Every structure is written in C-alpha cells, then in structure tokens.
Amino acid sequence: MDRTVPKTGSEEIQLYMRTYYSLLRSSHLIQIEALVESHMAMDSSLHIKARGLEPDVSALVYASLRLPDCMPDVERVLIGHIERSFAEAGYGNVDEWPRVTAPGRRRRVHFDGQQSLAVLIASRSDIDDLVPTLTAYQIEWNKLHALLQTEAAKLFLDQNRERCTPLTPHERDLLAKVLRMEPDDLRRLEVVWGERFISTLQAMAQRRKQIWVRMLAGSLADYRRATAYWWSELQDRLAGEIDLESRPVYFVSSNTHSMVNLLTGFARRAESDLIAYIERFDHGDLLEEYRTIRDSSSAKSLDNFLYYVLKKYLAYQGEQVGRLLAADERAIGIHRIRSRHGFDIEAQVIELSRLRSDWLDSRLRDAFDQATLANSEAVILNIDYPLGLASYEILNRVTERVGALRGVYVMGKSATLNGRIGDVMIPNVVHDEHSQNTYLFLNCFSAQDIVPYLAFGTVLDNQKAVSALGTFLQNPQYMSVFYQEGYTDIEMEAGPYLSAIYEAFRPKRHPVNEIVNLYGVPFDIGFLHYASDTPMSKGRNLGAGSLSYGGVEPTYATAVAILRRIFQREAALVLQAVKKQVITAE
C-alpha cells in the first residue's frame, strides 16, 4: 500500500521541544526566559501575538485557565511523578502543601504558600503542555508589566487597591485603552481572575515574572511506576467489592459527570430544586433557556439542561447535595475512586447488573434489558480522560491486568478544520504524532448512532484525525499540512490509545512510522470527538471562548451513544452465554 505520510515541516516546533527537553535535563532550576525566543519563533496558533508588544489576551486567558490562581506568587515550578520524587530532591512532603487547582486542566498541583509549585505529571505529554503554557503566561505577564508602568495605570491601581467589585463600563474602557486591548478582552480577564483581578494587576505592575522550573523525575520507568501506583490504589479501594482482574471490562475515557448523570437520574428527580436555584440567583439566561425547553416545540433536551445546572448547583450546595448524589451512585453500583497519591486521574467503576432502568436517562431505556443485564458480571471502567501519552500508559496497564477487555470507547474534545464548534467527528483513520504511525481501524460508531441525540450541530463520520503533541505545539503551517492531506480532526489521545490497543492483541510493541491495520481487534473500538476549537480561524481557541452550555449537547449525545453500545453488546454476550450453557446441558 502506498502511503503519503503527513510531514508537518515545522522545524521551529521541533527546535522549541528540543530546547526545553535539553534544559530540563539539568539537575538544577532553569529559567523559563531561556525558552521565550524559541517559543515565539514557532508561531503557535494559540499564541499568535507572542512577538508583538500588545497583549495576546486569548493566550493569556488560555494559560490562566490551565494554571492555578496562585500563579502571581509562583516563582518556582517543580515537576515530578510521585511524592517520593520531591522528597528525594529535598523538598519535603509536598502532599502536606495545600492542593490548588486550575479550571481548564485536571492535574495534581500543590503550592507551598510562598513561591513553589509542585506539579505531579503522568507522562511526557504533561511536559509538552505545561512548559509552553508557563512560557506563554510569562510572556504575556511581562507585556502587561510594561504597560502598567504608566501614570494612568498606577493611579488606577492605587485608587482601587481594596476593590472587589467589577469595573464599570467606563472604567473598563479607560483601563483597556491603557493596556492596549479591547474592553471585552479586559472583561474576560476579570472573569478568569475573579476576585484576584486587581491583585494580579498589582503584582504585574510591581515586577516582571521570572519562573524557574526543575524536572525531578521524568523517565519512562518513572511514568510506568506512577501508573502502577494508580492501578494498585484502584484495586485496593475496590477490595472486597470488585476484583477488576477477574471481571469483563468496558473501558471508557470520558469525564466524571456525563455517565453518572445519565445513569442515576438524580438531576431529573431534583428538577424543582435546580430551577429554584437559578430563580433565586437570577440566572436570567438559564431561566429563559428552561422556559424555551419546556415549550413542546423545542428540540433541546431538558435532561441535558438539568445536567448543566446540576454542576453549578453542586458547587453552590457543596457537601449536602453531594452526599445525596453519592448515596444514589452507591445504590446502583457506581464506585468513585479519586487518586490520593501520584497523578490525578479519577476512575469510576460501574456494575452493569445493579443499574435501574427507571433511573436511566430516557434516551437509554430502550437499549437497556434489565432482566438480561442483571446476570452480567461486566463493569464499565470510566476514567477522567488523561492527557496525551498518559492514555497509552493507563490503557496498557488496564489491558495487562483486567480479566477480559470487551471494548475501548473514547470521547473528548478536539479541534476541527472543517466543522463548527459543537460538531461531532467520528474518525476511522488516526495519524499519531508520537509514534508517527497511521492507524486504520473499524470505529464501532457511525453518524446514525449520534444524530438522534444531537439537537444542533453536524455529525461527521469517516474522518481522519491527528493526535498532536500539545496544544501550543501547533502553528498554521502544521495544520495546513494535515488539512491538505485530508486530516480535519486534531486531538491528543486517540493515537496513544491505539498504540496501547495494538499491544493488547499483537505479540510485540507498537511499530514506528508505519501504516498499522487494526482490523480484527477482538473487542470494540470507538472514538467520538466533539469540536471545541476552530484553529483555522485566527485567535479562536478555548482562550477566546468556552464551550460552556453549548458543549452540553455534543457531550451527552456521545455519552448516550457509548452507553447504548455497551448495554446492547453486553446483553447480546450474556444471552449468547446462556444459550451456550443450555446447549451444553442438553
């Protein structure tokens, strides 16, 4: 078979990566400043104004959402894979440092309250994500530092030193002019930084940002050791209830809320409380949306709306409602296992035999044969989708330890080069930038599996996807090369997952730089991607906006399709086993 391998031809990206990997080999702290020039030179599609004097607000928002809000105080970032790495390097027990989080990136991070940030990573992809993000943050910080040295800026900060209320439109216009950005862009920074908006600007005005980074552990053995810790913890927490190593398993990589919402029915039972919540706090847009959905002519899903509000309601009510939801989860065999040590990847183990049909989302009930599935030993192992190569490490661990793998289903965000935000893409060809392999496989999903559950947006099946190395590690040249080769779906996990799938049924490690035929895999393979970015539109990334409520439709359409597939496939296997037993008995 002839093969045209996509060649990105971006030496600038490769130079940037070689630069930070060579620097991180140092046994001492290295300066992010040493990476600024190569970062600018790669012309990242997420940082299109990196070279300019004007702030790139989209890049700054993107970085701010993926870093904890203590970043104004951070001067030193320490990177390791387990707690022991930090202790051995002389930084004590980082587990005792307060835990900090970032809204746009799930990663275990601890802050010592002074200047040091400890980041626990799961794979090399975390480095390819974290280092460019830190570099972009520092570049944009230092631009604003220069702009905040004017008398007008100093006067504003002095007059608003204790301020905690939002800026007025007039104040926003004046400050935006000083900072050489649009008022709407300044408003986005207000939203992202929240209560720390003024204090962050004050910190920016006082000093240039100089971040130091040290890599404490990052070998392949380190990553595999961290994954082994993760699996051991998972098994220990399930001890006495479920032995994953003896059960049939349907592996799902998604998020921690969609399947639980679809299976528990909690949001529908709490509908009156959820609507009272948005009425009480004057969520005008949401209230209007609810009334529109309640209109019988609306094509939107009431369940999807309630799932969206439930997330906000849980954040507001905290433990009280959380305990009720947890009790419902336990009642139907949903086990949550949050990581206590090492990297942060939550898992959910769901017993199919204990689910209740009357609690299921209405879109699932006709696919759920409760009488048959009551005899099933199978479980769903749903993990909060990992980043890049962590997918390979985790699925490798799962495939070598579980009793029988019956399916691998992956849903997640991606960038689209030919669609719109909210569209769903279903690939059957994936080019993996990590292995340089082009994987051909039979995707168990097609457009007809999604269309009935997607009120808005388009479903594009038979697509070609590329698994990129990192979000910042893309530029217009990079994307145009793939677009010319017919690749329209850019994401980060499919290629690593397919490399692990190859090793799950072939007698050797995955190859490199080959066409890899995965037809004939003895279990289901399903990939569903929903578009969150349109990178061919300059500056349009998740820093420029957010899926927010608009992401609910494709998220639940794909989750419904995955659960329906699992229910139907497992019921067929249970009936087949029963029939075989009857024939044997006769």
C-alpha positions in Angstrom: 0.0 0.0 0.0 1.4 3.4 -0.9 1.4 5.9 1.9 1.6 9.6 2.0 2.8 10.5 5.4 1.9 13.9 6.6 5.0 15.9 7.1 4.5 19.0 9.3 7.7 20.5 8.2 7.8 22.8 11.3 11.4 22.8 12.4 10.6 25.7 14.7 8.3 23.5 16.8 10.9 20.7 16.9 13.6 23.2 17.9 11.4 24.5 20.7 10.8 21.0 22.1 14.5 20.0 21.8 15.3 23.2 23.7 13.1 22.7 26.7 13.9 18.9 26.9 17.6 19.6 26.9 17.3 22.3 29.5 15.1 20.1 31.7 17.9 17.5 31.9 19.7 19.9 34.2 19.8 18.9 37.9 19.2 22.4 38.9 16.5 25.0 38.2 16.3 26.5 34.7 14.7 29.8 33.7 11.6 29.9 31.5 13.2 33.1 30.0 15.6 30.8 28.1 12.6 29.4 26.2 11.0 32.7 25.2 12.8 33.1 21.9 12.1 29.6 20.6 8.5 29.8 21.9 8.0 33.0 19.8 9.7 31.5 16.8 7.4 28.6 16.4 4.4 30.9 15.7 1.9 29.0 17.7 -1.7 29.1 16.6 -2.7 29.6 20.3 -0.2 32.5 20.7 -0.4 34.5 17.5 0.6 37.8 19.1 3.6 36.3 21.0 6.1 38.5 19.3 4.1 41.7 19.5 4.0 44.4 22.1 0.3 44.2 22.5 -1.1 41.6 24.9 -2.4 38.4 23.4 -5.5 38.1 25.7 -6.6 34.8 24.2 -3.3 33.2 25.0 -3.3 34.7 28.5 -6.8 33.5 29.2 -6.0 30.1 27.9 -2.9 29.9 30.1 -4.6 31.3 33.1 -7.4 28.7 32.9 -4.8 25.9 32.9 -2.7 27.2 35.8 -3.8 27.6 39.4 -4.8 31.1 40.6 -1.8 31.3 42.9 0.4 31.9 39.8 1.1 35.6 40.6 3.0 34.3 43.7 4.8 31.4 41.9 8.5 31.7 41.1 9.5 28.1 41.1 7.8 25.1 39.5 8.9 21.6 40.4 7.8 18.6 38.2 7.7 15.0 39.4 5.6 11.9 39.0 5.0 10.7 42.6 5.5 12.3 46.1 8.8 10.4 46.6 10.4 12.3 43.8 10.0 15.6 45.6 11.2 14.2 49.0 14.3 12.7 47.4 15.1 16.1 45.8 15.0 17.8 49.2 11.6 19.4 49.0 9.9 17.5 51.8 6.4 16.1 51.8 4.6 18.1 49.1 1.4 16.2 50.0 1.2 18.4 53.0 1.3 21.5 50.9 -2.2 22.9 50.1 -3.8 21.5 47.0 -4.5 24.0 44.2 -6.5 23.5 41.0 -7.0 25.0 37.6 -10.4 25.1 35.9 -9.1 24.2 32.5 -6.6 21.4 33.3 -7.0 18.5 35.7 -3.6 17.9 37.2 -2.5 17.3 40.8 -0.7 20.5 42.0 0.4 21.7 45.4 1.5 25.2 46.5 3.7 25.8 49.5 2.0 29.1 50.2 5.2 31.1 49.3 6.7 30.7 45.9 7.0 26.9 45.0 4.5 24.9 42.9 4.8 21.1 42.9 3.2 19.5 39.8 2.7 15.7 39.5 2.6 14.5 35.9 1.5 11.3 34.3 3.5 11.3 31.0 5.7 13.3 28.7 2.6 15.0 27.3 2.2 16.9 30.6 5.6 18.4 30.0 4.6 19.4 26.4 1.5 21.0 27.8 2.9 22.6 31.0 6.1 24.2 29.8 4.6 26.1 26.8 1.8 27.2 29.0 4.2 28.6 31.6 6.2 30.3 28.8 3.1 31.9 27.3 1.9 33.1 30.7 5.3 34.7 31.5 5.5 36.4 28.1 2.0 37.9 28.5 2.6 38.9 32.1 5.8 40.8 31.2 3.9 42.6 28.4 1.3 43.8 30.9 4.1 44.7 33.4 5.5 47.2 30.8 2.1 48.7 30.1 1.2 49.1 33.8 4.2 51.4 34.3 2.2 54.5 33.0 1.0 57.1 35.4 -2.6 56.4 34.5 -2.2 52.7 35.3 -0.5 53.4 38.6 -3.2 55.8 39.6 -6.0 53.3 38.8 -4.3 50.6 40.8 -3.7 52.9 43.7 -7.3 54.1 43.8 -8.7 50.5 43.5 -6.3 48.8 45.9 -9.0 47.2 48.1 -11.6 46.8 45.3 -13.6 43.6 45.0 -16.5 44.8 42.7 -16.5 44.6 38.9 -15.3 47.5 36.9 -17.9 49.9 35.5 -18.1 50.1 31.6 -16.4 53.5 31.7 -13.6 52.3 34.0 -13.2 49.2 31.8 -12.9 51.4 28.6 -10.2 53.6 30.2 -8.1 50.7 31.6 -8.4 48.7 28.4 -7.0 51.7 26.5 -4.0 51.8 28.8 -3.4 48.1 28.4 -3.8 48.2 24.6 -6.7 45.7 24.4 -10.4 45.7 23.7 -12.8 46.3 26.6 -14.4 42.9 26.0 -10.9 41.3 26.3 -10.3 43.0 29.6 -13.7 41.8 30.8 -12.6 38.2 30.0 -9.6 38.7 32.3 -11.9 40.0 35.0 -14.0 36.8 34.7 -11.0 34.4 34.6 -9.1 36.0 37.5 -12.2 36.7 39.5 -11.5 38.2 43.0 -7.8 38.3 42.2 -8.2 40.6 39.2 -6.9 43.8 40.9 -4.3 42.0 43.0 -3.0 40.2 39.9 -2.7 43.5 38.0 -0.9 45.0 41.0 1.6 42.1 41.1 2.1 42.5 37.4 2.8 46.2 37.8 5.3 45.6 40.7 7.6 43.1 39.0 8.5 41.2 35.9 7.7 37.5 36.0 10.6 35.1 36.2 9.6 31.5 36.5 12.2 28.8 37.3 11.5 25.2 36.5 13.1 21.9 37.7 12.4 18.4 36.4 12.8 15.9 39.3 11.7 12.7 37.5 10.6 12.0 34.0 11.9 8.8 32.7 9.7 6.2 31.0 10.2 4.0 34.0 9.0 6.8 36.3 5.8 7.1 34.3 5.2 3.4 34.4 5.9 3.3 38.1 3.3 6.1 38.6 0.7 4.2 36.6 1.4 1.0 38.7 0.7 3.1 41.8 -2.5 4.3 40.2 -3.7 0.7 39.4 -2.7 -0.6 42.9 -4.7 2.2 44.6 -7.7 1.5 42.3 -7.6 -2.2 43.3 -7.1 -1.5 47.0 -10.1 0.9 47.1 -12.3 -1.8 45.5 -11.0 -4.6 47.6 -13.9 -6.8 49.0 -16.4 -5.5 46.4 -15.0 -5.9 42.9 -12.0 -7.6 41.5 -11.3 -5.9 38.2 -8.7 -8.6 37.3 -11.5 -11.2 37.1 -14.3 -9.2 35.6 -15.1 -8.4 31.9 -14.4 -4.7 31.5 -15.7 -2.0 29.1 -13.0 0.7 29.2 -14.3 4.3 28.7 -12.3 7.5 28.6 -14.6 10.5 29.1 -15.3 12.7 32.1 -16.6 12.2 35.6 -20.1 13.6 35.2 -21.8 12.6 32.0 -22.2 8.9 32.6 -23.2 9.4 36.3 -25.8 11.9 35.3 -27.2 9.6 32.6 -27.3 6.5 34.9 -28.6 8.0 38.2 -31.4 10.2 37.1 -30.6 12.5 40.0 -30.9 15.7 38.1 -34.4 14.9 36.9 -35.6 14.0 40.4 -34.1 17.2 41.7 -35.6 19.4 38.9 -37.6 21.6 41.2 -34.6 22.3 43.4 -32.4 23.1 40.4 -35.0 25.5 38.9 -35.5 27.2 42.3 -31.7 27.7 42.5 -31.5 29.5 39.1 -34.5 31.6 40.0 -33.0 32.5 43.4 -29.7 33.6 41.9 -31.2 35.4 38.9 -29.6 33.3 36.2 -31.8 35.1 33.7 -30.3 33.4 30.6 -30.7 29.9 32.1 -34.2 30.6 33.3 -35.2 31.7 29.8 -33.5 28.6 28.3 -35.5 26.4 30.7 -38.8 28.0 29.6 -37.8 27.6 25.9 -37.1 23.9 26.5 -40.3 23.4 28.4 -42.0 24.7 25.2 -43.1 21.5 23.5 -41.7 22.8 20.2 -38.1 22.9 21.5 -35.7 20.4 20.1 -33.4 20.8 23.0 -33.1 18.2 25.8 -34.4 19.0 29.2 -32.2 16.4 30.7 -29.1 18.0 29.2 -30.1 21.4 30.6 -30.6 19.9 34.1 -27.2 18.2 33.9 -25.6 21.5 33.2 -27.4 23.3 36.1 -26.6 20.4 38.4 -22.9 21.1 38.1 -23.4 24.7 39.2 -25.8 23.6 41.9 -23.4 21.1 43.4 -20.7 23.8 43.5 -23.2 26.0 45.4 -24.6 23.5 47.8 -21.4 21.6 48.4 -21.4 18.5 50.6 -25.1 18.4 51.4 -26.2 17.6 47.8 -23.0 15.8 47.1 -23.8 13.2 49.8 -27.2 12.6 48.3 -25.8 12.0 44.9 -23.1 9.8 46.2 -25.7 7.7 48.0 -27.7 7.2 44.8 -24.5 6.3 43.0 -23.6 3.6 45.6 -27.2 2.3 45.4 -26.8 1.3 41.7 -23.2 0.1 41.9 -21.2 3.2 40.9 -17.9 3.3 42.7 -15.8 6.5 42.5 -12.1 6.2 43.1 -10.2 9.5 43.4 -6.5 9.5 43.3 -4.9 10.0 46.7 -1.3 9.7 45.6 0.6 10.4 42.4 -1.0 11.9 39.4 -4.7 12.9 39.4 -7.0 10.7 37.3 -10.3 9.8 38.8 -11.9 6.5 38.0 -15.5 5.2 38.1 -16.3 1.5 38.2 -19.9 0.8 37.3 -21.6 -2.6 37.8 -24.0 -3.2 34.9 -26.0 -5.7 36.9 -27.0 -3.2 39.5 -28.3 -0.3 37.3 -32.0 0.6 37.5 -33.9 1.1 34.3 -36.4 3.5 35.9 -33.5 5.8 36.9 -31.9 5.9 33.4 -32.0 8.8 31.1 -34.9 8.3 28.7 -32.5 8.0 25.7 -31.0 4.8 27.2 -34.1 2.8 28.4 -34.9 1.1 25.1 -31.3 -0.2 24.9 -31.3 -1.5 28.5 -32.5 -5.0 29.0 -32.6 -5.1 32.8 -33.6 -8.7 33.1 -30.7 -9.9 30.9 -28.1 -7.5 32.3 -28.9 -8.5 35.9 -26.9 -11.6 35.1 -23.9 -9.7 33.8 -20.5 -9.8 35.5 -19.2 -6.9 33.4 -18.3 -3.5 34.6 -17.6 -0.2 33.0 -14.2 1.4 33.9 -14.6 5.1 33.2 -11.5 7.3 33.6 -11.4 11.0 33.6 -9.7 11.4 30.2 -5.9 11.7 30.6 -3.6 13.9 28.6 -1.7 12.6 25.6 0.7 9.8 26.3 -0.8 9.1 29.7 -3.6 7.4 27.7 -1.1 4.9 26.4 0.4 4.2 29.8 -3.0 3.7 31.5 -4.7 1.6 28.9 -1.5 -0.6 28.7 -1.8 -1.1 32.5 -5.6 -1.9 32.2 -5.2 -4.4 29.3 -2.5 -6.3 31.0 -4.4 -6.7 34.3 -8.2 -7.0 33.6 -9.9 -10.3 33.1 -11.3 -9.6 29.7 -11.5 -6.3 27.8 -14.7 -6.0 25.8 -14.4 -2.5 24.4 -12.4 0.7 24.4 -14.5 3.8 24.0 -13.1 7.3 23.9 -15.0 10.6 23.9 -13.4 14.0 24.2 -12.8 17.5 22.8 -10.9 18.2 19.6 -10.2 20.9 17.1 -11.9 20.8 13.8 -10.6 22.2 10.5 -13.8 21.7 8.5 -16.6 21.9 11.0 -18.0 24.2 13.7 -17.8 24.2 17.5 -20.2 21.6 18.8 -20.0 19.3 15.8 -19.2 15.6 16.4 -16.4 13.9 14.5 -16.0 10.1 14.1 -12.6 9.1 12.8 -11.6 5.7 11.3 -8.0 6.9 10.5 -5.7 8.4 13.1 -2.2 9.7 12.5 -0.2 9.7 15.7 2.5 12.3 16.0 4.1 10.4 18.9 4.7 7.1 17.1 4.4 8.6 13.5 2.1 5.7 12.8 -1.1 6.0 10.8 -3.7 3.7 12.3 -6.6 2.3 10.3 -9.4 0.7 12.3 -13.1 0.0 12.4 -14.8 2.6 14.5 -17.9 0.9 16.0 -19.8 4.2 15.8 -21.3 5.9 12.8 -23.3 9.1 12.3 -26.6 7.4 12.8 -25.6 6.5 16.4 -25.3 10.2 17.3 -27.7 12.1 15.1 -30.9 11.2 17.0 -29.4 12.7 20.2 -27.8 15.9 18.8 -30.3 18.7 18.6 -27.9 21.1 17.0 -24.6 20.6 15.1 -23.4 18.2 12.5 -22.1 14.6 12.8 -19.1 13.9 10.5 -18.1 10.2 10.3 -15.4 8.6 8.2 -13.0 11.3 9.3 -9.2 11.4 9.6 -7.8 12.6 12.9 -4.3 13.5 14.0 -3.1 13.1 17.6 -1.0 16.2 18.2 1.9 16.5 20.7 0.5 19.5 22.6 -2.0 22.4 22.3 0.6 25.2 21.9 2.8 23.0 19.7 0.8 23.8 16.6 1.1 26.5 14.0 -0.7 27.5 10.8 1.9 25.6 8.7 1.4 22.5 10.9 -2.3 22.5 10.5 -2.4 23.3 6.8 -0.2 20.3 6.0 -2.7 18.0 7.7 -5.6 19.7 6.1 -4.1 19.2 2.7 -3.8 15.5 3.5 -7.5 15.3 4.5 -7.0 15.4 8.2 -9.7 17.6 9.8 -9.8 16.4 13.4 -7.0 17.4 15.8 -6.9 16.0 19.3 -4.4 14.4 21.7 -5.4 11.0 22.9 -6.5 8.7 20.0 -3.0 7.8 18.7 -1.6 6.8 22.2 -4.8 4.8 22.9 -4.4 3.0 19.5 -0.8 2.2 20.3 -1.9 0.5 23.5 -4.7 -1.3 21.6 -2.1 -2.7 19.2 -0.1 -4.1 22.1 -3.2 -5.6 23.6 -3.6 -8.2 20.9 -0.3 -8.2 18.9 2.8 -10.0 20.3 5.1 -7.0 20.1 5.4 -3.4 20.9 3.7 -0.9 18.6 5.8 -0.1 15.5 7.0 3.4 14.5 6.3 5.3 11.3 4.1 2.7 9.6 0.6 2.1 8.4 -0.9 0.0 11.1 -4.0 -2.1 10.3 -6.1 -2.7 13.5 -9.0 -4.5 11.7 -9.7 -7.8 13.5 -9.2 -6.5 17.1 -11.2 -8.9 19.3 -13.1 -6.1 21.1 -14.9 -2.9 20.3 -13.1 0.3 19.4 -15.0 3.6 19.4 -13.8 7.2 19.2 -16.1 10.2 19.3 -14.7 13.7 19.3 -16.7 16.9 19.7 -15.3 20.2 18.4 -14.2 22.8 20.9 -11.8 24.8 18.7 -11.7 26.0 15.1 -8.0 26.8 14.9 -8.0 27.8 11.2 -9.8 30.9 12.5 -7.0 33.0 14.0 -7.3 33.6 17.7 -10.3 31.3 18.0 -9.4 28.8 20.7 -10.7 27.9 24.1 -8.9 31.0 25.4 -11.1 33.1 23.1 -14.3 31.5 24.4 -15.7 28.4 26.1 -18.0 25.5 25.2 -19.9 26.2 28.4 -23.6 25.3 27.9 -23.0 24.9 24.2 -20.9 21.9 24.9 -23.6 20.0 26.7 -25.4 18.8 23.5 -22.4 17.0 21.9 -21.1 15.8 25.3 -24.3 13.9 26.1 -25.0 12.8 22.6 -21.7 11.0 22.5 -22.1 9.7 26.1 -25.6 8.3 25.3 -24.2 6.5 22.2 -21.4 4.9 24.2 -23.7 3.6 26.9 -26.3 2.3 24.4 -23.5 0.4 22.6 -22.3 -1.1 25.9 -25.7 -2.1 27.0 -26.6 -3.8 23.7 -23.3 -5.5 23.3 -23.2 -6.9 26.8 -26.8 -8.1 26.6 -26.0 -10.0 23.4 -23.0 -11.6 25.1 -25.0 -12.6 28.2 -27.7 -14.2 26.0 -25.1 -15.9 23.9 -23.5 -17.4 27.1 -26.9 -18.5 28.4 -27.7 -20.2 25.1 -24.3 -22.0 25.1 -25.0 -23.3 28.6 -28.3 -24.6 27.6 -26.8 -26.4 24.6 -24.1 -27.8 26.7 -26.6 -29.1 29.3 -28.6 -30.8 26.6 
